[in-house]
């Protein structure tokens, strides 16, 4: 009987410890290019999230996504928030990011 209980508990622990990447991030996004416009609030990178286009300037330290010599589009999963200081109103801060 103890073996059956142990096996049941073991299976429940294994199943409950599994997680999907879909639940780990709040959004899917596509980094679509560099903002080459010449204005005081321009620059950074364009990212499409949920049918809206935003801009961000930097990625979190240690992320697996690199923007050195990028080939667009780059498909990502990310956690993000509206930027604290905004100029054009489309700026976000990328909190966590991973390639899809």
Residue frames as qw, qx, qy, qz and C-alpha x, y, z in Angstrom:
[[0.000, 0.885, 0.465, 0.000, 0.00, 0.00, 0.00],
 [0.324, -0.767, 0.100, 0.545, 2.86, 2.37, 0.83],
 [0.411, -0.083, 0.589, 0.691, 4.30, 1.83, -2.67],
 [0.175, 0.648, 0.644, 0.368, 1.03, 2.84, -4.30],
 [0.183, -0.932, -0.240, 0.202, 0.73, 5.98, -2.16],
 [0.432, -0.559, 0.321, 0.631, 4.38, 6.88, -2.82],
 [0.369, 0.191, 0.656, 0.630, 3.92, 6.35, -6.58],
 [0.058, 0.811, 0.555, 0.175, 0.76, 8.49, -6.56],
 [0.279, -0.884, -0.041, 0.373, 2.42, 11.31, -4.66],
 [0.468, -0.312, 0.484, 0.670, 5.46, 11.12, -6.97],
 [0.296, 0.448, 0.661, 0.525, 3.27, 11.36, -10.10],
 [0.070, -0.918, -0.391, 0.008, 1.31, 14.30, -8.67],
 [0.386, -0.740, 0.154, 0.528, 4.56, 16.14, -7.86],
 [0.435, -0.039, 0.591, 0.679, 5.92, 15.55, -11.35],
 [0.175, 0.651, 0.626, 0.392, 2.74, 16.76, -13.03],
 [0.182, -0.935, -0.278, 0.125, 2.38, 19.83, -10.81],
 [0.449, -0.602, 0.241, 0.615, 6.00, 20.88, -11.34],
 [0.434, 0.273, 0.578, 0.635, 5.58, 21.00, -15.12],
 [0.150, 0.749, 0.231, -0.602, 4.83, 24.43, -16.52],
 [0.602, 0.551, 0.418, 0.399, 4.40, 25.78, -19.99],
 [0.360, -0.048, 0.072, 0.929, 6.16, 28.84, -21.35],
 [0.100, -0.599, -0.489, -0.627, 2.78, 30.31, -22.26],
 [0.514, -0.775, -0.366, -0.034, 2.09, 30.90, -18.57],
 [0.659, -0.315, -0.120, 0.672, 5.54, 32.28, -17.79],
 [0.211, -0.053, 0.174, 0.960, 5.22, 35.47, -19.85],
 [0.279, 0.543, 0.469, -0.638, 2.42, 38.00, -20.13],
 [0.546, 0.719, 0.019, -0.428, 2.68, 38.62, -23.91],
 [0.739, 0.161, 0.442, 0.482, 4.01, 37.42, -27.22],
 [0.111, 0.886, -0.047, -0.447, 5.72, 40.09, -29.27],
 [0.781, 0.393, 0.242, 0.421, 7.59, 40.71, -32.49],
 [0.276, -0.688, 0.170, 0.649, 10.57, 43.04, -32.54],
 [0.653, 0.650, 0.382, 0.068, 10.11, 44.52, -36.00],
 [0.585, 0.569, 0.038, 0.577, 12.93, 47.01, -36.43],
 [0.442, -0.260, -0.225, 0.829, 14.97, 49.98, -35.32],
 [0.088, 0.925, 0.350, -0.119, 13.46, 53.45, -34.92],
 [0.591, 0.096, 0.176, 0.782, 15.69, 55.55, -37.21],
 [0.036, 0.899, 0.327, 0.289, 13.59, 58.72, -36.91],
 [0.441, 0.173, -0.242, 0.847, 15.48, 61.89, -36.00],
 [0.333, -0.743, -0.157, -0.560, 13.70, 63.59, -33.11],
 [0.106, -0.554, 0.598, -0.570, 14.40, 64.18, -29.44],
 [0.706, -0.189, 0.487, -0.477, 12.07, 61.34, -28.35],
 [0.874, 0.349, -0.236, -0.242, 12.87, 58.86, -31.12],
 [0.180, 0.535, -0.816, 0.124, 15.20, 55.90, -31.20],
 [0.570, -0.162, 0.717, -0.368, 15.10, 52.41, -29.77],
 [0.015, 0.015, -0.942, -0.335, 13.34, 49.41, -31.26],
 [0.624, -0.051, -0.135, -0.768, 9.79, 48.83, -32.46],
 [0.038, 0.000, 0.990, -0.136, 7.91, 45.89, -30.98],
 [0.546, -0.185, -0.391, -0.717, 4.42, 44.69, -31.92],
 [0.004, -0.072, -0.901, 0.428, 2.33, 43.37, -29.02],
 [0.191, 0.533, 0.769, -0.298, -1.40, 42.55, -29.25],
 [0.333, 0.710, 0.503, 0.364, -2.04, 44.58, -32.42],
 [0.110, -0.992, 0.002, 0.059, -0.23, 47.65, -31.04],
 [0.713, 0.406, -0.199, 0.535, 3.24, 48.96, -31.79],
 [0.494, -0.861, 0.016, 0.121, 5.46, 50.16, -28.95],
 [0.514, 0.670, -0.405, 0.350, 9.10, 51.16, -28.59],
 [0.774, -0.612, 0.016, 0.162, 11.74, 50.14, -26.09],
 [0.177, 0.898, -0.398, 0.060, 15.31, 51.27, -25.63],
 [0.043, 0.519, -0.836, 0.173, 17.05, 48.47, -23.74],
 [0.819, -0.145, -0.518, -0.199, 16.68, 44.82, -22.82],
 [0.707, -0.672, 0.177, -0.135, 17.17, 43.39, -19.33],
 [0.019, 0.679, -0.733, 0.026, 20.71, 42.41, -18.43],
 [0.318, -0.217, 0.919, -0.082, 21.40, 38.75, -19.10],
 [0.756, 0.378, 0.275, -0.458, 18.52, 38.16, -21.52],
 [0.658, 0.000, 0.669, 0.344, 19.04, 35.61, -24.28],
 [0.472, 0.800, 0.341, 0.146, 17.79, 38.09, -26.89],
 [0.454, -0.397, 0.175, 0.779, 20.56, 40.16, -28.42],
 [0.395, 0.865, 0.261, -0.163, 20.12, 43.21, -30.61],
 [0.195, -0.650, 0.527, 0.512, 23.65, 43.28, -31.99],
 [0.134, 0.239, -0.763, -0.585, 23.43, 42.72, -35.76],
 [0.532, 0.222, 0.671, -0.467, 19.73, 41.78, -35.55],
 [0.094, -0.083, -0.786, -0.605, 17.77, 40.04, -38.27],
 [0.417, 0.182, 0.401, -0.795, 14.16, 41.23, -38.09],
 [0.562, -0.616, 0.029, -0.552, 11.53, 40.13, -37.25],
 [0.215, 0.219, -0.858, 0.412, 12.51, 38.63, -33.89],
 [0.657, -0.435, -0.429, -0.442, 9.72, 36.64, -32.25],
 [0.174, 0.256, -0.694, 0.649, 9.74, 36.87, -28.45],
 [0.520, -0.644, -0.557, -0.063, 7.79, 36.25, -25.25],
 [0.285, 0.310, -0.321, 0.848, 8.04, 39.05, -22.73],
 [0.304, -0.733, -0.527, 0.304, 6.91, 40.74, -19.56],
 [0.283, 0.320, 0.109, 0.897, 6.64, 44.50, -19.95],
 [0.128, -0.738, -0.512, 0.421, 5.18, 47.66, -18.47],
 [0.259, 0.903, 0.169, 0.298, 4.51, 51.15, -19.72],
 [0.547, 0.224, -0.271, 0.759, 7.60, 53.31, -19.24],
 [0.317, -0.646, -0.451, 0.529, 7.61, 55.64, -16.24],
 [0.003, -0.647, 0.110, 0.754, 8.82, 58.59, -18.28],
 [0.570, 0.462, 0.629, 0.258, 7.21, 58.86, -21.68],
 [0.086, -0.382, 0.228, 0.892, 7.73, 61.28, -24.50],
 [0.325, 0.058, -0.577, -0.747, 5.68, 60.05, -27.45],
 [0.700, -0.110, 0.296, -0.641, 3.52, 57.73, -25.33],
 [0.913, 0.211, -0.274, -0.216, 4.52, 54.49, -27.03],
 [0.245, 0.555, -0.736, 0.301, 7.49, 53.65, -24.80],
 [0.899, -0.370, -0.136, -0.191, 7.61, 50.48, -22.72],
 [0.171, -0.653, 0.720, -0.160, 10.11, 48.91, -20.38],
 [0.820, 0.105, -0.544, -0.142, 10.96, 45.27, -21.10],
 [0.585, -0.616, 0.408, -0.336, 11.10, 43.44, -17.76],
 [0.589, -0.222, 0.773, 0.079, 11.83, 39.90, -18.97],
 [0.634, 0.572, -0.239, -0.463, 12.25, 38.52, -22.49],
 [0.570, -0.201, 0.783, 0.149, 12.87, 35.21, -24.20],
 [0.249, 0.257, -0.660, -0.660, 12.95, 34.00, -27.81],
 [0.807, 0.128, 0.283, -0.502, 9.85, 32.11, -29.00]]
